Amino acid sequence: MDHGSESKLFNGSEKDISLSSSKLTKKESLKVQKKNYREEKKRATKELLSTITDPSVIVMADWLKIRGTLKSWTKLWCVLKPGVLLVYKTPKNGQWVGTVLLNACELIERPSKKDGFCFKLFHPLEQSIWAIKGPKGEAVGSITQPLPSSYLIIRAASESDGRCWMDALELALKCSSLLKRTMIREGKEQDLNSSADSTHVSLYGLLRANNLHSGENLPLNDSEIERHHFKDQDMYSDKSDKENDHEESDNDGLGKSEESDSDTSERQDDSYIDPEPIDIKETTYVEQSHEELGEAGEAAQTEVVSEENKSLIWTLLKQVRPGMDLSKVVLPTFILEPRSFLDKLSDYYYHADFLSEAALEENAYNRMKKVVKWYLSGFYKKPKGLKKPYNPILGETFRCMWIHPRTNSKTFYIAEQVSHHPPVSAFYVSNRKDGFCLSGSVLAKSKFYGNSLSAILDGEGRLTFLNRGEDYVMTMPYAHCKGILYGTMTLELGGTVNITCEKTGYSSTIEFKLKPFLGNNDSVNQVSGKIKLGKEVLAILEGHWDSEVTITEKTDVSETFWNPTSDIKQRRLPRYTVKFEEQDDFESEKLWQQVTRAINNKDQTEATQEKYILEEAQRKSAKERKLKGEEWTCKLFDQDPVTGEWHYKYADTRPWDPLNDMIQFEKDGTIQTKVRHRTPMVNVPKIKRKPASQKKGECGFSSPEPDNQDSSGSEAQLLKLNTRIRKKGADLGELQSAIESIKETQEDIKRDIMALRNRVTSNSPPVDYHFLQFKHYVFILLVVLLQLIINFLFK
């Protein structure tokens, strides 16, 4: 067939089309064009599907080793077809693992010390290379070790096999259109019931038959396969075409049934058309009505204690001694800030748009600067006076979010009190669309020193830029209160914090300085820091954490780095909290509502009474669990048994995919993503880090639940997923019991060896003793004989 006619958009010759067009009106001509367009699209779709499903259309097929995200190799059956690489567990039973879209890939040889030949398929923009469905419409592939999303590292058994695979892949990458049509034609001529070897079309036979090396017959379209895998949501090119077509259908009854039939058949045949959008059930958030920012300087951090409250302080001081931990001491309500500590931890994210900017920043040094700027932006918000937030109740949760008007995204914050003794608060922050998430846990400690006390926040936060795989680990300063017995009660921040990115090598050290004994007002709330690459200092920071901070780089010119002016405060992101009616009984605002109301009404007696009711209920619940032998199970977080770190159960750290991901939302504490197509989750295993310094709290860890990436998944899929997880849990339990049995056997063997060794040791000394005595006799006898010989010779 001549290629010119084959590549035309319309069926039939140009002469037929021109003759028919001259006889039709403009409206009828458009209908004919649209009908031909739909038929051509259906033909192309069926062509691609037949390429994938037809067993005779195969370029190459063989066992290859593929490296997973755990850096271990898995042997998988790989089938190369025009435009796609199908990966299976075995060649016979068809356990599909995944489909790689080759038109989005680049191919490169990869040096390796091991035997065989290594090469890499990768997306140059680090986007996903996987198709969303299998050759038979599978939504979830067979379980193997996790595979990378944007690349594949493949190893062939020998160099000759590897070179052959690379040639075939190069051909499939560049000549997918021609291969597809040619192989379908040749495949139809063969007997599909014969053996697999006889049905495979020879790669080199195709090269000879089609003269591909000449370059004359290469009318190729590299985006052909991608167009069929990622369809537009609508069949029409734009909204106006859709509206016009509806108008024509309504106004013109002639040919209406024919048009409708073709549309229906197309919807039935084309399995890649997106489903209709489904309503999202998400939590209702309302904008925060009141917010207290406080003023810069020492005046906003001092508290004048009344005579009545001084007596309460003296009563409290009689219960403590210097160096004592105050976590179990009941503090008076007049020093309480009317909100929970879980709420207090969210103060860092009113300028989360700085992190959105940092995620887009290409220069690693500038990224670190933006991260430090965001970190400093979380301190200027403070209550007036010396105030301490509520100690959260075990199981207490808090949810809020910020809307980013520039990027039309949302930053979600989820926190839970995961342990009471010691008091540990875990939190998780996510904005997948803007490319960042943050997680961590804080162990709150208090130390009393006589005239002062310190509130230490032991723990770390881990900021991750999803598109770059960079982690920024950061610590927090401590709060220091002085003037308890004499002087003015004043609150300050102190200590040295570190922000470190191991991947880039950049780090920052920031020191929060306490006011010296003879210091002036300018020495209050001072902060100084450095930004370094390795050991080299690139910038120096100086200023005050609640006002201006300047930066001096290698040019020795100081400029403003961060300053929370009134204009900056007005541009801060608005915070939204969960609607009160939708809050759970253990959510902070609803849980502490009576205490908060009493504090706002300045009724300290009622506040103390309501606070006592909550604390007493917590103690009673803990005693009941202890009597029943039950452990507290956290709702939203799990604890790693090895490192002791707390992880959000529903964390999704995949980079945002604009082709598939639609919107991120939250429901009942679960942060989810509405997607166009439900795809298998590729989880990157968490790196085992050194155990955190905090102790394992009262809350245990439960089996992690599956990641929630789409609320529109069917109940059957969820049931299947839960069954698989329960089966995995049972397998893990059996494995654990087997390990325990092996350990017991090892202990028995050790005991037997020790007993045998003791028995041998107890019997060995007599043998050694007789042996040594006999040696001595022989030696003495030889000496005597030698002496006799010498005497005889010298006579």
Residue pairs with C-beta under 8 A, 6 or more apart in sequence:
3 217
3 219
5 13
6 181
7 219
8 14
9 36
9 37
9 40
10 17
10 33
10 36
10 40
11 36
11 39
11 40
20 32
21 29
21 32
24 32
27 248
27 252
30 244
30 248
31 248
31 255
31 259
34 245
35 259
35 262
38 235
38 262
38 263
38 266
39 262
41 266
41 270
42 265
42 266
42 269
42 270
44 224
44 228
45 228
45 269
45 270
45 272
46 269
47 180
47 181
47 184
48 83
48 180
48 224
48 225
48 228
50 57
50 184
51 57
51 81
51 82
51 83
51 84
51 180
51 183
51 184
52 81
52 84
52 86
52 99
52 135
53 135
53 136
54 184
54 187
55 192
55 196
55 199
56 183
56 186
56 187
56 188
56 190
56 192
56 199
56 200
56 201
57 81
57 82
57 180
57 183
57 184
57 187
57 201
58 79
58 80
58 81
58 199
58 200
58 201
59 80
59 81
59 82
59 168
59 171
59 172
59 179
59 183
59 201
59 203
59 206
60 79
60 80
60 164
60 165
60 168
60 203
61 77
61 78
61 79
61 80
61 91
61 196
61 200
62 77
62 78
62 156
62 161
62 165
63 75
63 76
63 77
63 78
63 157
64 75
64 76
64 78
64 154
64 155
64 156
64 165
65 73
65 74
65 75
65 76
65 116
65 154
65 155
65 156
66 73
66 74
66 76
66 78
66 87
66 147
66 152
66 153
66 154
66 155
67 73
67 74
67 152
67 153
67 154
67 155
68 74
68 144
68 145
68 146
68 147
68 148
69 145
69 146
69 147
69 148
69 682
69 684
69 685
70 145
70 146
70 685
72 145
73 155
74 144
74 145
76 87
76 88
76 89
76 97
76 144
77 87
77 88
77 89
77 90
77 91
78 85
78 86
78 87
78 88
78 154
79 85
79 86
79 87
79 88
80 86
80 165
80 168
80 169
80 172
81 172
82 172
82 175
82 176
82 177
82 179
82 180
82 183
83 101
83 102
83 103
83 172
83 176
83 179
83 180
83 224
83 225
84 99
84 100
84 101
84 102
84 131
84 172
84 225
85 99
85 100
85 102
85 121
85 169
85 172
86 96
86 99
86 100
86 135
87 96
87 97
87 98
87 99
87 100
88 94
88 95
88 96
88 97
88 142
89 95
89 97
89 142
89 144
91 196
94 136
95 142
96 134
96 135
96 136
96 138
96 141
96 142
97 141
97 142
97 144
97 147
98 130
98 131
98 134
98 141
98 147
98 680
99 130
99 131
99 133
99 134
99 135
100 121
100 129
100 130
100 131
100 152
101 129
101 130
101 131
101 225
101 226
101 229
102 121
102 169
102 172
102 173
102 176
102 225
103 173
103 176
103 222
103 223
103 224
103 225
103 226
104 123
104 127
104 129
104 226
105 121
105 122
105 123
105 129
105 173
106 121
106 122
106 123
106 124
107 119
107 120
107 121
107 166
107 169
107 170
107 173
108 119
108 120
108 122
109 117
109 118
109 119
109 120
109 166
110 118
110 119
110 120
110 153
111 118
112 118
112 155
114 155
116 155
116 156
116 157
116 158
116 159
116 162
117 155
117 156
117 158
117 159
117 161
117 162
117 163
118 153
118 154
118 155
118 156
118 162
119 153
119 154
119 156
119 162
119 165
119 166
119 169
120 151
120 152
120 153
120 154
121 129
121 151
121 152
121 154
121 169
122 129
122 150
122 151
122 152
123 129
123 150
123 151
126 150
126 467
126 655
127 150
127 657
128 149
128 150
128 657
129 149
129 150
129 151
129 152
130 149
130 679
130 682
131 229
132 229
132 660
132 677
132 679
133 139
133 271
133 272
133 677
134 141
137 271
139 678
139 679
139 680
139 717
140 680
140 717
141 680
143 724
146 682
146 683
146 684
146 685
147 682
148 682
149 654
149 682
154 165
155 162
156 162
156 165
164 203
167 203
168 203
171 179
171 203
171 207
171 212
172 179
174 220
174 222
175 212
175 218
175 220
176 220
176 222
176 224
176 225
177 219
177 220
177 221
177 224
178 210
178 212
178 217
178 218
178 219
178 220
179 206
180 224
182 206
182 209
182 210
183 201
183 206
186 201
186 206
187 199
187 201
190 198
190 199
191 198
191 199
192 199
206 212
207 213
210 217
211 217
212 218
228 272
229 272
230 659
231 270
231 272
231 273
231 274
233 274
233 676
234 242
235 263
235 266
235 273
236 242
236 245
249 256
249 259
249 260
267 273
274 676
274 677
278 711
278 712
280 663
280 665
280 674
280 711
281 667
281 711
282 665
282 666
282 667
283 399
283 578
283 579
283 582
283 665
283 666
283 667
283 668
284 578
284 579
284 582
285 400
285 401
285 576
285 577
285 578
285 579
286 576
286 577
286 578
286 579
287 574
287 575
287 576
288 400
288 574
288 575
288 576
288 577
291 381
291 575
292 381
292 383
292 384
293 380
293 381
293 382
293 569
294 300
294 380
294 381
294 382
294 383
294 384
295 384
296 380
296 525
296 544
296 546
296 547
296 564
297 521
297 524
297 525
297 546
297 547
298 490
298 515
298 521
298 524
298 525
300 382
300 384
300 385
301 382
301 385
301 386
301 490
301 491
301 492
301 525
302 385
302 386
302 488
302 489
302 490
302 491
303 335
303 385
303 386
303 488
303 489
303 490
303 491
304 488
304 489
305 313
305 489
309 332
309 334
312 332
312 334
313 332
313 484
316 329
316 331
316 332
317 484
317 485
319 329
320 326
320 329
320 448
321 448
322 448
322 449
322 450
323 447
323 448
323 449
324 447
324 448
325 445
325 446
325 447
326 446
326 447
326 448
326 453
327 391
327 421
327 422
327 423
327 444
327 445
327 446
328 421
329 446
330 615
331 388
332 604
332 608
333 595
333 598
333 599
333 604
333 607
333 608
333 611
334 604
335 386
335 387
335 388
336 387
336 388
336 389
336 390
336 595
336 599
336 607
337 344
337 383
337 387
337 388
337 389
337 390
338 592
338 595
338 596
338 599
338 600
339 389
339 390
339 588
339 592
339 596
340 389
340 390
340 392
340 396
340 398
340 588
340 591
340 592
341 389
341 390
341 391
341 392
341 425
341 444
342 392
342 396
342 397
342 398
342 415
342 416
342 417
342 425
342 427
342 588
343 389
343 398
343 400
343 588
344 389
345 415
345 425
345 427
345 442
346 398
346 400
346 413
346 415
346 427
346 575
347 378
347 379
347 381
348 374
348 375
348 377
348 378
349 378
349 402
349 411
349 413
349 429
349 573
350 377
350 378
350 381
350 402
350 572
350 573
350 575
351 374
351 377
351 378
351 572
351 573
352 374
352 402
352 404
352 411
352 429
352 431
352 573
353 404
353 406
353 407
353 573
354 370
354 371
354 373
354 374
354 377
355 370
355 371
355 374
355 431
355 434
355 436
355 463
356 404
356 406
356 407
356 409
356 431
356 434
356 435
356 436
357 370
358 367
358 370
358 371
358 374
358 436
358 465
359 434
359 435
359 436
359 465
359 466
359 467
359 468
360 435
361 367
361 370
364 501
364 504
364 506
365 506
365 531
365 533
365 538
367 465
367 470
367 504
367 506
368 472
368 499
368 501
368 504
368 506
368 507
368 508
368 531
369 531
369 539
369 551
369 561
371 463
371 472
371 499
371 508
372 499
372 508
372 510
372 529
372 531
372 541
373 561
373 562
375 474
375 499
375 510
376 510
376 527
376 545
376 549
376 561
376 562
377 562
377 564
379 493
379 545
379 546
380 545
380 546
380 547
380 564
382 546
386 481
386 489
386 490
386 491
388 455
390 588
390 592
390 595
390 611
391 423
391 444
392 417
392 423
392 425
392 588
393 417
393 420
393 586
393 591
393 614
393 615
393 618
394 417
394 419
394 420
394 618
394 621
394 622
394 632
394 698
394 699
395 416
395 417
395 586
395 632
395 634
395 635
396 416
396 417
396 586
396 587
396 588
396 591
397 414
397 415
397 416
397 417
397 584
397 586
397 587
397 588
397 635
397 636
397 669
398 413
398 414
398 415
398 416
398 587
398 588
398 589
399 412
399 413
399 414
399 415
399 577
399 578
399 587
399 666
399 669
400 413
400 575
400 576
400 577
400 578
401 410
401 411
401 412
401 413
401 575
401 576
401 666
402 410
402 411
402 413
402 573
402 574
402 575
402 576
403 409
403 410
403 573
403 574
403 576
404 410
404 411
404 431
404 434
404 573
407 433
407 434
409 431
409 433
409 434
409 664
410 431
410 433
410 664
410 665
411 429
411 430
411 431
411 434
411 573
412 429
412 430
412 431
412 664
412 666
412 671
413 427
413 428
413 429
414 427
414 428
414 429
414 636
414 648
414 666
414 669
414 671
415 425
415 426
415 427
415 428
416 425
416 426
416 427
416 634
416 635
416 636
416 637
417 423
417 424
417 425
418 424
418 425
418 426
418 441
418 634
418 637
418 639
418 646
418 697
418 699
419 697
419 698
419 699
420 618
420 622
420 697
420 698
421 697
421 698
422 443
422 445
422 694
422 695
422 697
423 443
423 444
424 441
424 442
424 443
424 459
424 646
424 694
424 697
424 699
425 441
425 442
425 444
426 439
426 440
426 441
426 634
426 636
426 637
426 646
426 648
427 438
427 439
427 440
427 441
427 442
428 437
428 438
428 439
428 636
428 637
428 648
428 651
428 671
429 437
429 438
429 439
430 437
430 438
430 651
430 652
430 664
430 671
431 437
431 664
432 466
432 652
432 654
432 655
432 656
432 661
432 664
432 673
433 656
433 661
433 664
434 656
435 465
435 466
435 467
435 655
435 656
436 463
436 464
436 465
436 466
437 463
437 464
437 466
437 651
437 653
438 461
438 462
438 463
438 464
439 461
439 462
439 464
439 646
439 647
439 648
439 651
440 459
440 460
440 461
440 462
441 459
441 645
441 646
441 692
441 694
442 457
442 458
442 459
442 476
443 457
443 458
443 459
443 694
443 695
444 455
444 456
444 457
444 458
445 455
445 456
445 458
446 453
446 454
446 455
446 456
447 453
447 454
447 456
450 484
450 485
451 482
451 483
451 484
451 485
451 486
451 487
452 480
452 481
452 482
452 483
452 484
453 480
453 481
453 484
454 478
454 479
454 480
454 481
454 494
455 478
455 479
455 480
455 481
456 478
457 476
457 477
457 478
457 479
458 693
458 694
459 475
459 476
459 692
459 694
460 473
460 474
460 475
460 476
460 692
461 473
461 474
461 475
461 476
462 471
462 472
462 473
462 474
463 471
463 472
463 473
463 474
464 470
464 471
464 472
464 653
465 472
466 653
466 654
466 655
466 656
467 655
467 656
468 503
469 503
470 501
470 503
470 504
471 501
471 502
471 503
472 499
472 500
472 501
473 498
473 499
473 500
473 501
473 502
474 497
474 498
474 499
474 500
475 497
475 498
476 497
477 493
477 494
477 495
477 497
477 512
478 493
478 494
478 495
479 491
479 492
479 493
479 494
480 491
480 492
480 493
480 494
480 514
481 489
481 490
481 491
481 492
482 489
482 490
482 492
483 489
483 490
490 515
492 512
492 514
492 515
492 524
492 525
493 512
493 525
493 545
494 512
494 513
494 514
495 511
495 512
496 509
496 510
496 511
496 512
497 509
497 510
497 511
497 512
498 507
498 508
498 509
498 510
499 507
499 508
499 509
499 510
500 507
500 508
501 507
505 533
505 534
506 531
506 532
506 533
507 531
507 532
508 529
508 530
508 531
508 532
509 529
509 530
509 532
510 527
510 528
510 529
510 541
511 527
511 528
511 529
512 526
512 527
512 545
513 523
513 526
513 527
513 528
515 523
515 524
515 526
516 523
524 544
525 544
525 545
525 546
525 547
526 543
526 544
526 545
527 541
527 542
527 543
527 544
527 545
527 549
528 540
528 541
528 542
528 543
529 540
529 541
530 537
530 539
530 540
530 541
531 537
531 538
531 539
531 541
532 538
538 553
538 554
539 551
539 552
539 553
539 554
540 551
540 552
541 549
541 550
541 551
541 561
542 549
542 550
542 552
542 558
543 549
543 550
543 561
543 562
546 564
547 563
547 564
548 560
548 562
548 563
549 560
549 561
549 562
549 563
550 558
550 559
550 560
550 561
551 558
551 559
551 560
551 561
552 558
577 589
578 587
578 589
580 589
580 590
583 589
583 590
584 590
585 591
589 596
591 614
592 614
594 606
594 610
595 607
595 610
595 611
595 614
598 604
598 606
598 607
598 610
599 607
622 698
625 631
625 632
631 698
631 699
631 700
632 698
632 699
632 700
633 699
633 700
633 702
634 699
634 701
634 702
635 669
636 648
636 649
636 650
636 669
636 670
637 646
637 647
637 648
637 649
638 646
638 647
638 649
638 701
638 702
638 704
639 645
639 646
639 647
639 696
639 697
639 699
639 700
639 701
640 646
640 647
640 686
640 701
641 701
642 688
642 691
643 688
643 689
643 690
643 691
643 692
644 691
644 692
644 694
644 695
644 696
645 689
645 692
647 686
647 704
648 671
649 704
649 705
650 670
650 671
650 672
650 705
650 707
650 708
651 707
652 671
652 672
652 673
652 681
652 707
652 708
652 709
653 684
654 681
654 682
659 676
660 675
660 676
660 677
660 679
661 673
661 674
661 675
661 676
662 673
662 674
662 675
662 676
663 673
663 674
664 671
664 672
664 673
664 674
665 671
665 672
665 673
665 674
665 711
666 672
667 711
670 708
671 708
672 708
672 709
672 710
672 711
673 709
673 710
674 710
674 711
674 712
675 709
675 710
675 712
678 709
678 710
678 712
678 713
678 717
681 706
681 707
681 709
683 707
703 725
703 729
705 725
706 721
706 722
706 725
